[in-house]
């Protein structure tokens, strides 16, 4: 019997001796203070227990009236620390003023029903593929906070319809998970034929330490390619990658390094991608940027998986899709000169560059390949949600070409 009494005393919530002498409520526009207190289930004179703050917050969240709730404890008196002021901070979301038709009735604040379906336009131009336009619809928090489901629909150079689910986590083996299913079609600029695919994939990512992020991908594809170039094919694939990125500004990085290593098993082949970029600040705002990239496969790849050489992405001065092969090696050097203040809303500048690269098939040696070279300059404009670059480049033993790249992002 004595043991039961002792157990009951130990298990019962222990009061700290603190008492609520006042309750302050902030952030409520539609819900009156008295109603918030009633929903909170707490009154002046109530004792403060270790779980009081969490219990009050949980009761208010359970009403589904507030988008966020915070409950804080503050001392009401320096002389008597047992006197506590309970501060309740709520967010009711968007609120509007409703004016009744009857002029004798006062205006009142009401909660605004917010459409949960978000909409963003999609517009970009990719060298070799042309304009892509469409829309991206998104539904926030479908499976809890920090989650989103999106439905991009595009036409033009990249015809695509997809459903994408993203969820971020504060704890666990991954801090970001993505799952997607898509149907898309675009014209391969080297073979000049349509590449149509159905893709289902899942990806997990995690920040290992500052500047280092790792991820893994699993998926399945069904590819339709014209007869003689691969026909219809389907396969599973998987891979892993790691990124080291010290860039504080991805548009105009300075004194920074970006490096990526990736491995992928796809269509029965192992493919490795290595890329490194370095950015060094010179005089004024001028930046020297150096880039090198290699993609290699341990056996012949089907035509629709071969990397392409040429165009704005890796070899300016040559048409996008000038050559294709199982292996690709490219390098470039750029001198980037911003002409506007770093504090400007939009940034404008010029760039001088030199590119070189080659592609070759499995079984061939890199030392035996002919390297293509391109030289030129570009002007570019970058704003908060818009970036465009216009480059003029001459390919050695080739022609002079104009390359355009543009992207609208939100």
C-alpha positions as a printed Julia matrix, in Angstrom:
410×3 Matrix{Float64}:
   0.0    0.0     0.0
   2.81   2.39    0.91
   4.54   1.62   -2.39
   1.38   2.56   -4.32
   1.12   5.88   -2.49
   4.78   6.69   -3.22
   4.33   5.74   -6.91
   1.23   7.94   -7.2
   3.03  10.92   -5.7
   6.0   10.5    -8.04
   3.83   9.99  -11.14
   1.55  12.95  -10.5
   2.47  16.23  -12.26
   4.54  18.33   -9.92
   3.67  22.01   -9.64
   6.6   24.44   -9.74
   4.83  26.81   -7.35
   4.39  29.29  -10.21
   0.96  30.81  -10.81
  -0.51  32.57  -13.83
  -1.35  36.15  -12.85
  -2.12  37.43  -16.36
  -2.73  36.07  -19.87
  -1.72  38.13  -22.9
  -2.93  37.21  -26.39
  -1.35  38.54  -29.59
  -1.98  38.04  -33.3
  -5.71  37.37  -33.11
  -7.86  39.59  -35.32
 -11.03  37.56  -35.85
 -11.15  35.44  -32.68
 -11.82  37.47  -29.49
  -9.44  37.22  -26.54
 -12.05  35.51  -24.35
 -12.61  32.88  -27.03
  -8.87  32.21  -27.32
  -8.66  31.78  -23.53
 -11.6   29.37  -23.6
 -10.04  27.33  -26.4
  -6.71  27.32  -24.55
  -8.37  25.89  -21.43
  -6.4   28.09  -19.07
  -7.36  30.84  -16.61
  -5.7   33.41  -14.38
  -4.83  31.73  -11.09
  -4.0   28.37  -12.65
  -0.7   26.79  -11.58
   2.16  26.3   -14.03
   3.27  22.68  -14.48
   6.13  21.44  -16.68
   3.68  20.47  -19.42
   1.34  23.49  -19.2
   2.79  25.41  -22.16
   2.76  22.37  -24.48
  -0.78  21.42  -23.4
  -2.12  24.93  -24.1
  -0.44  25.0   -27.53
  -1.8   21.55  -28.44
  -5.34  22.51  -27.47
  -5.21  25.62  -29.65
  -3.72  23.77  -32.62
  -6.41  21.09  -32.31
  -9.1   23.71  -33.05
  -7.7   24.11  -36.62
  -8.42  27.85  -36.35
  -4.8   29.0   -36.37
  -1.98  28.5   -38.82
   0.61  28.72  -36.04
   0.59  28.87  -32.25
   3.33  29.85  -29.76
   2.94  29.85  -25.98
   5.57  31.64  -23.89
   6.19  32.11  -20.17
   7.28  35.5   -18.84
   7.95  36.71  -15.26
   5.43  39.28  -14.02
   7.52  40.47  -11.07
  11.2   40.7   -10.26
  10.43  40.51   -6.55
   8.26  37.39   -6.87
   9.39  34.96   -9.61
   6.39  32.74   -8.92
   4.1   35.25  -10.65
   3.9   34.32  -14.33
   2.45  36.04  -17.38
   1.34  33.55  -20.05
   1.83  34.96  -23.57
  -0.17  33.31  -26.38
   0.81  34.25  -29.95
  -1.45  33.0   -32.74
  -1.58  33.45  -36.5
  -5.04  33.3   -38.02
  -3.77  33.54  -41.57
  -5.07  36.05  -44.11
  -7.82  38.36  -42.86
 -10.02  40.82  -44.77
 -12.46  43.56  -43.79
 -16.05  42.75  -44.72
 -18.42  45.68  -45.16
 -22.11  44.72  -44.74
 -24.76  46.06  -47.1
 -26.67  47.53  -44.16
 -24.99  50.89  -43.39
 -26.11  50.61  -39.77
 -24.04  47.47  -39.3
 -20.33  47.91  -38.5
 -17.59  46.47  -40.69
 -15.99  43.31  -39.35
 -12.82  41.33  -39.86
 -13.22  37.84  -41.33
 -10.77  35.1   -42.22
 -10.04  34.95  -45.92
 -10.34  31.61  -47.59
  -7.01  31.21  -49.28
  -6.77  29.1   -52.39
  -4.25  26.38  -51.69
  -3.54  25.86  -55.37
  -0.56  27.96  -56.44
   0.3   28.84  -60.02
   3.55  29.88  -61.69
   4.3   30.38  -65.4
   7.1   28.44  -67.07
   9.13  30.09  -69.84
  12.65  29.29  -70.99
  14.76  28.97  -74.11
  17.37  26.22  -74.36
  19.96  26.21  -77.11
  19.17  23.37  -79.53
  15.67  22.75  -78.2
  13.93  26.13  -78.54
  11.26  27.74  -76.36
   9.43  25.83  -73.65
   6.33  27.4   -72.17
   3.58  26.35  -69.82
   2.59  26.47  -66.18
   3.44  24.86  -62.87
   0.66  24.22  -60.38
   1.51  23.42  -56.76
  -0.39  22.36  -53.64
   1.43  23.21  -50.39
   1.53  20.96  -47.3
  -0.42  17.97  -48.7
   1.27  15.59  -46.22
   2.17  18.0   -43.44
   4.42  21.0   -43.08
   7.35  21.44  -45.48
   5.74  19.32  -48.18
   4.5   20.16  -51.65
   2.97  18.44  -54.64
   3.49  20.09  -58.03
   2.09  19.53  -61.5
   4.28  21.05  -64.25
   2.67  21.18  -67.71
   4.84  22.45  -70.59
   4.81  22.56  -74.38
   7.24  23.6   -77.09
  10.82  22.41  -76.94
  10.14  20.25  -73.88
   6.66  18.72  -73.86
   6.07  17.42  -70.35
   3.33  16.52  -67.9
   4.37  15.43  -64.41
   3.38  15.02  -60.79
   6.09  15.74  -58.21
   5.93  15.27  -54.44
   8.53  16.9   -52.19
   8.92  16.64  -48.42
  11.57  18.23  -46.19
  12.54  16.85  -42.78
  14.38  18.26  -39.79
  15.46  14.81  -38.57
  16.01  11.37  -40.03
  18.3    9.81  -42.62
  17.15  12.32  -45.29
  16.36  16.02  -45.02
  14.64  16.03  -48.42
  12.67  13.37  -50.29
  11.28  13.65  -53.81
   9.05  11.34  -55.83
   7.85  12.01  -59.36
   6.15  10.52  -62.36
   6.3   12.18  -65.78
   5.62  11.82  -69.47
   7.77  13.94  -71.76
   8.98  14.29  -75.31
  11.69  16.38  -76.95
  13.66  16.28  -80.2
  17.18  14.91  -79.96
  19.25  17.53  -81.86
  21.94  15.07  -82.98
  19.68  12.34  -84.4
  16.9   14.86  -85.22
  14.22  12.48  -83.95
  11.74  12.59  -81.08
  12.79  11.09  -77.76
   9.64  10.16  -75.79
   9.81   8.82  -72.23
   7.77   7.75  -69.25
   9.77   8.22  -66.04
   9.03   7.24  -62.43
  11.67   8.11  -59.82
  12.36   8.66  -56.13
  15.25  10.6   -54.63
  16.59  11.23  -51.15
  19.09  13.93  -50.13
  20.95  14.95  -47.0
  23.43  17.61  -46.01
  26.44  15.77  -44.55
  28.38  18.8   -43.32
  28.41  22.43  -44.38
  28.9   22.72  -48.16
  28.63  18.95  -48.69
  25.39  17.33  -49.83
  24.76  13.71  -50.88
  21.84  12.04  -52.59
  20.59   8.84  -54.15
  18.05   8.09  -56.89
  16.02   5.05  -57.92
  13.73   4.97  -60.92
  12.24   3.34  -63.98
  12.03   4.56  -67.58
  10.27   3.59  -70.76
  11.89   5.13  -73.83
  10.45   5.3   -77.35
  13.04   5.96  -80.04
  12.67   5.5   -83.82
  13.32   2.11  -85.41
  17.0    1.42  -85.96
  18.08   3.71  -83.13
  16.91   1.75  -80.15
  13.14   1.22  -80.58
  11.04   1.12  -77.41
  13.0    0.14  -74.33
  12.36   0.03  -70.6
  14.72  -0.37  -67.67
  15.27   0.41  -64.0
  18.11   2.61  -62.87
  19.77   3.86  -59.71
  22.61   6.07  -58.67
  24.29   8.23  -56.04
  25.97  11.61  -56.07
  27.82  13.99  -53.79
  28.24  17.75  -54.19
  30.73  20.16  -52.61
  29.57  23.74  -53.1
  30.95  26.85  -51.38
  29.18  29.37  -53.65
  27.27  32.02  -51.72
  25.86  33.4   -54.98
  25.16  30.86  -57.71
  24.75  33.6   -60.36
  28.03  35.45  -59.73
  30.15  33.29  -57.41
  33.49  34.65  -56.26
  36.41  32.84  -54.6
  34.36  29.65  -54.51
  34.46  26.02  -55.6
  31.8   23.68  -56.95
  32.48  19.96  -57.42
  30.16  17.04  -58.19
  30.76  13.32  -58.48
  27.96  10.96  -59.56
  27.59   7.28  -60.44
  24.59   5.74  -62.15
  23.66   2.23  -63.27
  21.29   2.66  -66.2
  20.23   0.44  -69.13
  22.8   -2.17  -68.08
  25.72   0.26  -68.09
  27.65   2.05  -65.36
  28.04   5.76  -66.01
  30.22   8.17  -64.05
  30.06  11.96  -64.11
  32.71  14.27  -62.68
  32.51  18.05  -62.75
  34.57  20.8   -61.1
  34.27  24.58  -61.23
  36.47  27.23  -59.67
  35.82  30.97  -59.33
  38.55  33.49  -58.49
  38.0   37.2   -57.93
  40.36  39.4   -59.96
  40.39  43.22  -60.01
  37.17  45.07  -59.24
  34.14  42.83  -59.8
  35.89  40.74  -62.46
  35.79  36.97  -61.97
  37.83  34.19  -63.58
  35.8   30.96  -63.9
  37.3   27.58  -64.84
  35.2   24.47  -65.54
  35.97  20.85  -66.38
  33.58  17.92  -66.88
  33.85  14.27  -67.84
  31.08  11.72  -68.43
  32.14   8.12  -69.1
  30.47   4.71  -69.53
  31.89   1.21  -69.09
  30.05  -0.15  -72.17
  28.21   1.17  -75.24
  25.14   3.26  -74.4
  21.9    3.26  -76.37
  21.61   6.36  -78.63
  19.09   8.11  -76.38
  21.52   8.05  -73.42
  24.65   9.26  -75.21
  25.83  12.72  -74.03
  25.79  15.46  -76.67
  28.55  17.93  -77.54
  27.92  21.47  -78.73
  25.84  24.52  -77.97
  25.47  26.82  -75.0
  25.73  24.0   -72.45
  29.32  22.9   -73.19
  30.85  24.05  -76.53
  29.85  27.45  -77.88
  30.67  28.1   -81.55
  29.16  24.75  -82.54
  25.55  23.72  -83.0
  23.89  21.91  -80.1
  24.11  18.19  -80.83
  27.15  18.51  -83.1
  28.38  15.09  -81.93
  27.33  12.24  -79.62
  29.26   9.46  -77.93
  29.5    7.19  -74.9
  32.1    9.47  -73.3
  32.29  13.26  -73.14
  35.08  15.56  -71.94
  34.72  19.36  -71.94
  36.52  22.33  -70.4
  36.07  26.08  -70.45
  37.58  29.31  -69.14
  35.61  32.55  -68.7
  36.38  36.1   -67.65
  33.14  37.52  -66.23
  32.85  41.31  -65.96
  29.74  42.69  -64.17
  29.0   46.25  -65.29
  26.43  47.18  -62.64
  26.61  47.6   -58.87
  26.24  44.44  -56.74
  23.38  46.28  -54.99
  21.4   46.74  -58.22
  18.08  44.94  -58.58
  19.2   43.58  -61.94
  22.79  42.78  -62.86
  24.25  43.26  -66.33
  27.64  42.29  -67.67
  29.83  40.81  -70.38
  31.87  37.61  -70.57
  34.79  36.43  -72.68
  35.23  32.67  -72.99
  37.09  29.76  -74.55
  35.56  26.26  -74.75
  37.0   22.93  -75.8
  35.58  19.41  -75.84
  35.29  16.03  -77.47
  33.1   12.91  -77.45
  34.05   9.34  -78.29
  32.59   5.85  -78.07
  33.36   2.95  -75.76
  36.59   1.17  -76.72
  38.21   4.31  -78.13
  41.0    6.27  -76.42
  40.78   9.9   -75.34
  44.32  10.51  -76.61
  43.23   9.65  -80.16
  40.34  12.12  -80.29
  40.14  15.46  -82.05
  39.33  18.34  -79.74
  36.93  21.02  -80.95
  37.48  24.61  -79.81
  35.24  27.66  -79.63
  35.99  31.29  -78.68
  33.74  34.29  -78.17
  31.92  36.63  -75.87
  28.48  37.16  -74.41
  26.27  39.76  -72.78
  23.97  38.74  -69.96
  21.27  40.15  -67.72
  20.22  38.62  -64.41
  17.34  39.83  -62.23
  15.42  38.34  -59.32
  13.43  35.89  -61.44
  14.84  36.34  -64.94
  18.14  35.49  -66.63
  19.1   35.82  -70.29
  22.44  35.34  -72.03
  23.32  36.06  -75.66
  26.65  34.68  -76.89
  28.5   35.01  -80.19
  31.21  32.38  -80.69
  33.45  31.14  -83.48
  34.24  27.45  -83.74
  37.75  26.73  -84.96
  37.54  25.18  -88.46
  33.8   25.79  -88.27
  31.43  28.78  -88.42
  30.4   31.65  -86.18
  27.17  31.05  -84.27
  24.8   32.99  -82.03
  23.6   31.18  -78.89
  20.67  32.25  -76.74
  19.75  31.03  -73.29
  16.87  32.41  -71.2
  15.02  31.32  -68.11
  12.21  32.74  -66.01
  12.15  31.38  -62.45
  10.13  32.21  -59.34
